[in-house]
Amino acid sequence: MRPDPSTTQRAAALRSLLSRAQHEYYVLDRPTMSDVDYDTLFRELQAIEREHPTLQTADSPTRRVGAPVQSAFRTRRHLVRMLSLDNAFDDAELGAFEQSVERVVGDAVHRQGYTVELKIDGAAIALTYRDGVLEAGTTRGDGTEGEDVTANIRTIGCIPLRLLGEAAPALMEIRGEVYMPFAGFEQMNETRVAAGEPVFVNPRNAAAGALRQLDPSITAQRPLRFFGYAAVLPDGTAPAKTQWELLDQLDLWGVPVAPHRARCRTMGEVATWAQTVEHETRAQLGFAIDGGVVKLNDMALQDELGIRSDRTPRWAIARKFAPDMAVTRLQRIDVSVGRTGVLTPFAVLEPVDVGGATVTYASLHNADQIAKKDLREGDYVQVVRAGDVIPYVLGPVPERRTGSETAWTMPTQCPRCDRAVQRYGDDVATYCANVACPGRLLEGLVHFASKDALDIDGLSYARIQQLLEAGLIHDVADLFDVTAAQLQALDRFGQKSADSLVAAIAAAKQQPLSRLLFGLGIRHVGAQAAQLLAKQFGHLDAIIAATPEQLGAVRGIGDIIASSVATYCADPTSRALIERLRARGVRFDEPNAVQADGPLTGATVVLTGSLSTLSRGDASALIEAAGGRVTSSVSRKTTFVVAGEEAGSKLEKAVELGIEVIDEAELIRRTRRPGG
């Protein structure tokens, strides 16, 4: 059947659109079409050409792997043509792929099954090794020849210049992806913004652009990495019998191989792996992937199946994932107030699908980050979810600016309480110092009840919101006034749950000072700093009375924490809250406080070996309560070493330095209080 004019015109338009997109993607490293849009249009063109073969022209994008190279680099032919992959977007298409394989090789496919690997979103590269020594690095190009970027490849530290282990084939191409980790990408873009240079749109383009630098010293400054996934000999065969063995061999040669690969017997197992990687593993990776690659494990079956249309192998397919990066408009920048008073800007976005989830808000970290990235309200921005539970903005897309975008600055007054905000020294954060700020209250209450603070069982985020909305609490001290009768009047509270929560709140009064101090949410005071202060001073009143110098003299505290604690304790609002807690019977002392004149005051102690009656933690607590300090290494400043069974090099060094060595029983004796 001859195609109608509209179909012919549509095919021509698709060829033009896709050819331009390929050029922007492969040659210019500046794509304007998203991967999703490209895949959709590509598959539409494939469908038209299958139905009307006469419409497939010699230059159709469906007959090409990449794009022609440009003349800045000399070209180099690949030992064997580099192919591309067909895509599967769901389990049904994976099933269709398996059926197409079984039609050729039957049940033989199930003898070795499939390998599945992460599909790295990077720049494809072929590394030529002669007698195990790196000879050349070549981009994919059009699949037959690519650009010789050997000088740039040599700057990537993880690519071995000489293969390790057993003798390698005389001549071989190892193929893989050069990529850029998210952390390195973001840091590099921040540097470019600071230097007034345009940012890269995404890590893939940054990696491709770095490979095509004419000056290798520029490439060397880029945080590039490499994962290998294939190796081919001049005759087109692989130096292994299975894909799994090949990946193991690459690893033995010192070639990095992507994590999370697996062997699957059935396509059902492949589908399960893909679901896990897309919805769980992907968020933990520090680099971009856009899917998984499914390959027949048996190399002999790969050869039997061959390739189709001189473009794609019949023995492999890409299982594409929803994109974990997307471009959308930054509508405005709002500010939230955290429990310590930190003002955190966040992006309000036009809703966009990122990694299978609709994203409307994204983190912007702080005002300095916004300035470095030159983010403006109204910008089109690059949003990423991978590696973070909370989406964040990588940077703007400056070439899409129209001039209507507006610069943003941090407000000078807290958006929740109108008190003037402030910054402390070189701290990048902006703070609301009002401890009674409504913006700080909810997060502060959640923190106060958390496991590492007062550990109030049953007082969840939702419960705290409910108490606030009912007007039952206005600060942490109010928690201890809540009655079971008041709770029973609220939704989802019965007598049993109300009594349990009131009992849990009452029990929290007996938590030691260290937990209370942490729960108060003093800026810079984490759980460890709270423990150090509580053990050293023993009582909250002693901390309140201490000077910044006395606070800073505690080992592990320092001037910043000391100043923050002193400022908090001097604030009238904070002091009023402390007195309200005192009136409600909240404990202000630390049971394991350091003895000011303890038997080990000033002593530095090292523990080594296995103790018989004390755990390592118990022994450390004894020493610290007696005024001593536990360190991990033996030096001339060590007072004595406590040695248990199987003591090793620390004991040897103590003997060598003439440091006193005692056993567990002697430690217990020395830490005992007089008369105890």
C-alpha positions in Angstrom: 0.0 0.0 0.0 1.4 3.4 -1.1 1.7 5.9 1.7 -0.7 8.9 1.6 0.8 12.4 1.4 0.3 13.2 5.1 2.2 10.1 6.1 5.0 11.0 3.7 5.2 14.5 5.1 5.1 13.2 8.7 8.0 10.8 8.0 10.1 13.7 6.4 9.3 15.9 9.4 10.3 13.2 11.9 13.6 12.6 10.0 14.4 16.3 10.1 13.5 16.6 13.8 15.5 13.5 14.9 18.5 14.3 12.7 18.7 17.7 14.3 18.3 16.2 17.8 21.1 13.7 17.1 23.4 16.4 15.9 22.7 18.5 19.1 23.1 15.4 21.3 26.2 13.7 19.8 28.1 16.6 18.1 27.2 19.8 19.9 26.6 18.3 23.3 23.7 20.7 23.7 20.5 18.8 23.4 17.2 20.7 23.3 15.0 17.6 23.0 14.4 15.4 26.1 15.2 11.7 26.0 11.5 10.9 26.4 10.4 13.1 23.4 13.2 11.7 21.3 12.3 8.1 22.1 8.6 8.8 21.3 9.4 10.4 17.9 11.9 7.7 17.0 9.4 5.0 17.7 6.8 6.8 15.6 9.2 6.9 12.7 10.1 3.3 13.1 6.4 2.4 13.0 5.9 4.4 9.8 8.9 2.8 8.1 7.8 -0.7 9.0 4.4 -0.1 7.5 5.8 1.8 4.5 9.4 0.5 3.8 9.7 2.8 0.7 9.7 5.8 3.1 12.9 4.7 4.8 15.7 6.8 3.3 19.4 6.1 3.3 19.9 8.9 5.8 17.0 8.0 8.1 17.9 8.3 11.8 16.6 4.7 12.2 19.6 3.5 10.2 22.2 5.3 12.1 23.9 4.7 15.4 25.2 8.1 16.3 26.2 11.1 14.2 29.1 11.9 11.9 32.2 13.2 13.7 33.3 16.8 13.3 36.7 17.8 12.0 38.3 19.1 15.2 39.7 15.6 15.9 41.1 13.1 13.5 39.0 10.0 13.0 39.7 6.4 13.9 37.9 3.3 12.8 36.5 0.9 15.4 37.8 -2.7 15.3 34.2 -3.8 15.0 31.1 -1.7 14.4 29.6 -0.2 17.6 25.9 -0.9 17.7 23.0 0.8 19.4 20.1 -0.8 21.3 16.4 -1.1 20.8 14.3 0.0 23.8 11.7 -1.6 26.0 9.6 0.7 28.1 7.6 -1.9 30.1 7.4 -5.6 31.0 5.2 -6.3 27.9 7.9 -5.1 25.6 10.5 -7.2 27.5 8.2 -10.2 26.9 8.1 -9.4 23.2 11.9 -9.3 23.1 12.1 -12.7 24.8 9.6 -14.2 22.3 11.7 -12.8 19.4 14.8 -14.5 20.9 13.0 -17.8 21.5 11.8 -17.9 17.8 15.4 -18.2 16.8 17.2 -20.2 19.5 14.3 -21.8 21.3 14.7 -22.9 24.9 18.5 -22.7 24.6 18.2 -19.1 25.9 17.3 -20.4 29.3 20.5 -22.5 29.7 22.6 -19.4 30.6 19.7 -16.9 30.9 20.4 -13.1 30.8 22.7 -10.6 32.4 21.3 -7.3 33.4 23.4 -4.2 33.9 22.9 -0.5 34.7 22.5 1.6 31.6 24.9 4.5 32.4 23.8 7.9 31.1 27.2 9.0 29.8 29.3 9.1 26.6 30.1 5.9 24.9 33.8 5.2 24.3 36.0 2.5 22.8 39.4 1.8 24.4 41.9 0.0 22.2 44.4 -2.1 24.0 47.4 -3.6 22.2 49.2 -6.3 24.3 47.4 -5.0 27.4 48.5 -1.4 26.9 46.1 1.4 26.1 46.7 2.6 22.6 43.7 4.7 21.8 40.4 6.1 23.0 37.6 6.7 20.4 34.1 8.1 20.7 31.2 6.2 19.3 30.8 8.6 16.3 28.6 7.0 13.6 29.4 3.5 14.9 32.0 2.7 12.2 34.5 5.5 13.1 34.7 8.1 15.8 36.9 10.9 17.1 40.3 10.0 18.5 40.3 11.4 22.0 43.2 9.4 23.3 45.0 12.3 25.0 41.8 13.2 26.9 41.1 9.5 27.8 44.5 9.3 29.4 43.5 11.9 32.0 40.7 9.8 33.4 42.4 8.1 36.4 40.2 5.1 36.7 40.9 3.9 33.1 44.0 1.6 33.3 46.9 2.5 31.0 48.0 -1.1 31.3 45.6 -4.0 32.0 46.2 -5.9 35.2 46.5 -9.6 35.9 46.7 -12.3 33.3 47.9 -11.7 29.7 45.3 -9.8 27.6 44.6 -10.5 23.9 47.1 -9.0 21.4 44.5 -6.5 20.2 41.1 -5.7 21.7 38.6 -2.9 22.1 37.0 -2.4 25.6 33.8 -0.5 25.4 32.0 1.5 28.1 30.6 4.8 29.2 32.5 7.9 30.5 30.3 9.6 33.0 30.3 12.3 35.6 29.1 11.7 39.2 26.4 14.1 40.5 28.6 15.6 43.2 31.4 16.4 40.8 28.9 17.8 38.2 27.3 20.2 40.7 30.6 21.4 42.1 31.9 22.0 38.5 28.9 24.0 37.6 29.2 26.1 40.7 32.8 26.9 39.7 31.7 27.8 36.2 29.0 30.1 37.5 31.5 31.8 39.7 33.8 32.3 36.7 31.0 33.7 34.6 30.9 30.7 32.3 27.8 28.9 31.1 26.7 25.8 33.1 26.3 22.3 31.6 22.7 21.1 31.3 23.3 17.6 32.7 26.2 15.2 33.6 26.0 13.4 30.3 26.6 16.5 28.2 29.3 17.6 30.7 31.1 14.3 30.2 30.8 14.3 26.4 32.0 17.9 26.3 35.0 17.1 28.5 36.0 14.3 26.2 36.0 16.6 23.2 38.2 19.3 24.7 41.2 20.2 22.4 43.2 20.9 25.5 43.7 17.7 27.6 44.5 19.8 30.7 40.9 21.0 30.7 39.7 17.4 30.5 41.9 16.5 33.4 40.1 19.1 35.6 36.7 17.5 35.0 35.6 14.8 37.5 35.2 12.0 34.9 34.7 8.3 35.6 34.4 5.2 33.4 32.5 1.9 33.5 33.2 -0.9 31.1 30.6 -3.3 29.8 32.0 -5.0 26.7 35.2 -6.2 24.9 35.6 -7.2 21.3 38.4 -8.8 19.3 39.2 -7.9 15.6 37.2 -10.9 14.4 34.1 -9.7 16.2 34.2 -12.3 19.0 34.5 -11.6 22.7 37.3 -12.9 25.0 34.8 -14.9 27.1 32.1 -17.5 26.7 29.4 -15.5 28.6 28.7 -11.9 29.3 28.9 -12.6 33.0 32.4 -14.1 32.6 33.4 -11.0 30.5 32.3 -8.6 33.2 34.4 -10.6 35.7 37.3 -10.5 33.3 37.1 -6.8 32.9 37.2 -6.5 36.7 40.3 -8.6 36.9 42.0 -6.5 34.2 41.4 -3.4 36.4 38.6 -2.0 34.3 35.8 -0.5 36.5 32.5 -2.3 36.1 29.1 -0.8 37.1 27.6 -2.2 40.4 24.2 -3.9 40.8 24.6 -6.3 37.8 22.8 -9.6 38.1 22.1 -12.9 36.3 18.5 -13.8 35.6 17.1 -17.1 34.4 13.8 -15.7 33.1 12.4 -12.5 31.9 10.2 -12.3 35.0 13.4 -12.1 37.1 14.7 -9.4 34.7 11.4 -7.4 35.2 11.8 -7.7 39.0 15.4 -6.5 38.9 14.4 -3.6 36.7 11.6 -2.6 39.1 14.0 -2.7 42.1 16.7 -0.7 40.4 14.3 2.0 39.1 12.3 2.5 42.3 14.9 1.7 45.0 18.5 1.4 43.9 18.5 4.3 41.5 17.9 6.9 44.3 21.1 5.6 46.1 23.4 6.0 43.1 25.8 8.9 42.8 25.6 9.0 39.0 22.9 9.1 36.3 21.3 6.0 34.7 18.4 5.9 32.3 17.6 2.3 32.4 19.0 -1.2 32.4 20.6 -3.3 29.7 19.4 -6.9 29.1 21.7 -9.3 27.2 21.7 -13.0 26.5 24.4 -14.3 28.7 25.7 -17.0 26.2 28.0 -15.4 23.6 27.5 -18.3 21.2 23.8 -17.5 21.2 24.5 -13.8 20.7 26.5 -14.8 17.5 23.6 -17.0 16.3 21.1 -14.2 16.7 23.3 -11.5 15.1 22.1 -8.0 14.3 19.2 -6.4 12.5 19.2 -3.5 10.0 22.9 -3.0 10.5 22.0 -1.1 13.6 20.9 -3.1 16.7 21.7 -6.5 18.1 18.9 -9.1 18.3 20.4 -10.4 21.6 20.2 -7.3 23.7 17.7 -4.6 24.6 17.6 -1.5 26.9 14.9 -1.4 29.5 14.3 2.3 29.7 13.3 4.0 33.0 11.4 7.2 33.6 14.0 10.1 33.5 15.5 11.0 36.8 16.3 14.5 35.5 13.9 16.9 33.9 13.6 20.6 32.8 10.8 22.7 34.1 10.1 26.3 35.0 11.1 27.7 38.4 7.9 29.7 39.3 9.2 31.3 42.4 11.5 30.8 45.4 10.0 30.5 48.9 11.6 30.1 52.3 10.9 27.7 55.1 12.0 28.0 58.7 13.6 25.0 60.5 13.8 24.1 64.1 17.1 25.9 64.7 15.9 29.0 62.9 17.7 28.3 59.6 15.9 29.9 56.7 16.0 27.4 53.8 15.0 28.6 50.3 13.2 26.1 48.1 11.9 26.1 44.6 8.3 26.1 43.6 8.2 24.4 40.2 5.8 23.8 37.4 4.9 20.2 38.2 7.1 17.8 36.3 7.6 14.0 36.2 11.1 13.1 37.5 12.0 9.5 38.0 8.4 8.4 38.0 7.2 10.9 40.6 5.5 14.3 40.1 7.8 17.0 41.5 6.5 20.5 42.5 9.1 21.5 45.1 12.9 21.2 45.2 15.7 22.1 47.6 17.9 25.1 46.9 20.1 24.7 49.9 21.0 28.3 50.8 21.2 31.8 49.4 24.9 31.5 48.4 24.1 28.4 46.3 21.3 30.3 44.5 23.7 33.2 43.8 26.5 30.8 42.6 24.2 29.1 40.2 22.6 32.4 39.1 19.1 31.0 39.6 16.3 33.4 38.8 12.6 33.2 39.4 11.0 32.3 36.0 14.1 30.3 34.9 13.9 27.0 33.2 15.9 24.7 35.5 17.3 21.2 35.6 15.8 19.1 38.4 17.2 15.8 39.6 15.9 13.2 42.1 18.6 10.5 41.8 20.8 10.2 44.9 18.5 12.3 47.0 15.1 11.6 48.5 14.3 15.3 48.2 14.6 16.6 44.6 17.1 19.5 44.1 17.8 21.9 41.3 21.1 21.4 39.5 21.1 24.7 37.7 19.4 27.0 35.2 19.1 26.6 31.4 20.4 30.1 30.5 19.8 29.7 26.7 16.0 29.5 27.4 15.9 32.9 29.2 13.6 35.5 27.7 14.6 38.5 29.9 11.5 38.3 32.1 13.3 36.3 34.8 14.0 38.1 38.1 16.9 37.8 40.6 16.1 36.6 44.1 17.5 37.7 47.4 17.0 36.3 50.9 14.4 38.3 52.9 15.7 40.5 55.6 12.9 39.6 58.0 11.7 36.1 59.0 8.6 35.2 56.8 6.9 33.7 59.9 7.5 36.1 62.8 8.9 39.3 61.1 11.9 39.4 63.3 15.1 40.6 61.6 17.2 37.7 60.3 20.9 37.4 60.7 24.0 35.6 59.6 26.9 34.6 61.8 30.4 35.2 60.6 31.2 33.0 57.5 28.2 30.8 58.1 26.3 30.3 54.8 23.0 30.0 56.5 20.6 32.8 57.4 18.8 32.5 60.8 15.7 33.7 62.7 17.0 34.0 66.3 13.5 34.1 67.7 13.1 30.8 69.6 9.3 31.4 69.8 9.0 31.8 66.0 6.0 29.8 64.7 8.1 28.6 61.8 10.5 27.0 64.2 7.8 25.5 66.5 6.6 22.5 64.6 10.0 21.2 63.6 11.4 22.1 67.1 8.7 20.0 68.7 9.3 17.1 66.4 13.0 17.3 67.2 12.3 17.5 71.0 10.3 14.3 70.9 12.6 12.4 68.5 14.5 9.2 69.5 17.9 10.9 70.1 16.3 13.7 72.2 13.5 13.0 74.8 12.3 9.9 72.9 8.6 10.4 73.5 6.9 7.2 72.2 3.7 7.9 70.2 4.3 11.6 69.7 4.6 11.6 65.9 4.8 14.4 63.4 1.1 14.1 62.7 0.2 14.1 66.4 2.2 17.2 67.0 0.5 19.0 64.1 -2.8 17.9 65.7 -1.9 19.3 69.1 -0.7 22.6 67.6 -3.9 23.0 65.5 -6.0 22.3 68.6 -4.1 25.1 70.5 -3.0 22.7 73.2 0.7 23.5 72.9 2.7 26.6 72.0 6.2 25.4 73.0 7.9 22.2 74.3 7.0 23.0 77.9 3.3 22.9 77.1 3.7 19.2 76.2 3.9 18.4 79.9 0.6 20.1 80.7 -1.4 18.1 78.2 -4.0 15.8 79.8 -5.6 12.6 78.7 -9.1 14.3 78.7 -7.8 16.9 76.3 -6.4 14.3 74.0 -9.6 12.2 74.0 -11.5 15.2 72.6 -9.4 15.1 69.5 -9.9 12.9 66.4 -8.2 9.4 66.4 -7.6 9.5 70.2 -9.2 6.9 72.4 -8.8 6.5 76.1 -6.0 3.9 75.8 -4.0 5.9 73.3 -4.5 9.2 75.2 -3.3 7.6 78.5 -0.3 6.0 76.7 0.8 9.3 75.3 0.4 11.2 78.5 2.4 8.5 80.3 5.2 8.7 77.6 5.4 12.5 78.0 5.6 12.1 81.8 8.4 9.5 81.5 10.4 11.9 79.2 10.9 14.2 82.2 13.5 11.7 83.6 15.7 11.7 80.5 19.2 12.9 81.3 20.5 16.5 80.7 22.3 15.4 77.5 19.1 14.4 75.8 17.3 17.6 77.0 20.2 19.7 75.8 20.0 18.1 72.4 16.3 18.4 72.3 16.3 22.1 72.9 17.6 22.6 69.3 20.4 25.0 70.1 22.2 25.9 66.9 25.3 23.8 66.3 24.6 21.5 69.3 24.3 17.9 68.0 23.9 14.8 70.1 27.6 14.4 70.7 28.2 18.0 71.7 25.2 17.8 74.1 26.8 14.7 75.7 30.1 16.4 76.1 28.6 19.5 77.7 26.3 17.5 80.0 29.1 15.2 81.2 31.5 18.1 81.8 29.1 20.5 83.6 26.7 18.0 85.2 23.7 20.4 85.4 21.9 22.8 83.1 22.4 25.6 85.7 26.1 25.1 85.5 26.0 25.4 81.7 23.9 28.6 81.9 26.4 30.1 84.4 29.4 29.2 82.3 31.3 31.8 80.2 31.9 31.2 76.5 35.5 30.6 77.4 34.6 27.9 79.9 32.2 26.2 77.4 34.8 26.3 74.7 37.4 24.8 77.0 35.5 21.4 76.9 37.4 19.1 74.6 35.3 18.7 71.4 33.3 21.8 71.8 35.3 24.8 70.4 34.4 28.5 70.0 31.5 28.2 67.6 29.4 25.8 69.7 30.4 27.6 72.9 29.2 31.0 71.5 26.0 29.5 70.3 25.2 27.9 73.7 26.1 31.1 75.5 23.9 33.1 73.2 21.0 30.7 73.6 21.3 30.7 77.4 21.4 34.5 77.6 18.3 35.0 75.4 15.3 36.0 77.6 12.9 33.8 75.7 15.2 30.8 76.1 15.6 31.4 79.8 11.8 31.7 80.2 11.4 28.4 78.4 14.0 26.7 80.7 12.2 28.0 83.8 8.9 26.6 82.5 10.6 23.2 82.0 12.0 23.4 85.5 8.6 24.1 87.0 7.2 21.0 85.3 9.8 18.7 86.8 12.0 18.1 83.8 15.4 16.7 84.8 18.3 19.1 84.5 21.2 16.9 85.7 23.4 14.3 84.0 23.9 11.0 86.0 27.3 10.2 84.5 28.8 13.6 84.7 32.5 14.1 85.0 33.9 14.5 88.5 35.7 17.8 88.6 38.3 16.3 90.9 37.8 12.7 89.6 40.5 10.1 90.0 41.4 10.2 86.2 41.1 14.0 85.7 43.6 14.9 83.0 44.4 11.3 82.1 44.5 10.1 78.5 43.6 6.4 78.2 43.7 3.9 75.3 41.7 0.7 75.3 42.9 -2.4 73.3 41.9 -6.0 73.1 38.8 -7.7 74.4 37.7 -7.0 78.0 36.0 -9.7 80.0 33.3 -8.0 82.1 33.0 -4.5 80.5 32.0 -3.6 77.0 34.2 -1.1 75.2 31.4 1.5 75.6 31.1 0.8 79.4 34.8 1.1 79.9 34.9 4.4 78.0 32.0 5.7 80.1 33.8 4.8 83.3 36.9 6.6 82.2 35.1 9.7 81.1 33.0 9.8 84.3 36.2 9.7 86.3 37.5 12.7 84.4 39.7 10.9 81.9 39.7 11.0 78.1 39.7 7.9 75.8 41.7 8.1 72.6 42.2 5.6 69.8 46.0 5.6 69.4 49.0 5.3 71.6 51.4 8.2 71.8 53.8 9.7 74.3 50.9 11.7 75.7 49.0 8.5 76.7 48.7 8.1 80.5 48.1 4.4 80.4 46.8 1.6 78.2 44.1 -0.9 79.3 44.9 -4.2 77.7 42.4 -7.1 77.4 42.7 -10.5 75.6 44.3 -10.5 72.1 45.7 -7.0 72.5 47.7 -6.2 69.4 49.9 -3.4 68.0 48.7 -0.8 70.5 50.0 -2.9 73.4 53.3 -3.4 71.5 53.6 0.4 71.0 52.9 1.1 74.6 55.6 -1.3 75.7 58.0 0.3 73.2 57.3 3.8 74.5 57.3 2.8 78.1 53.6 3.6 78.7 52.0 2.0 81.7 49.8 -1.0 80.9 47.0 -2.1 83.2 44.2 -4.7 83.1 40.5 -4.4 83.4 40.4 -5.0 87.2 42.9 -2.2 87.7 40.8 0.1 85.6 37.7 -0.5 87.7 39.7 0.1 90.9 41.2 3.4 89.5 37.8 4.8 88.4 36.1 4.0 91.7 34.9 7.0 93.7 36.5 7.5 97.1 34.6 5.5 99.7 32.7 3.6 96.9 
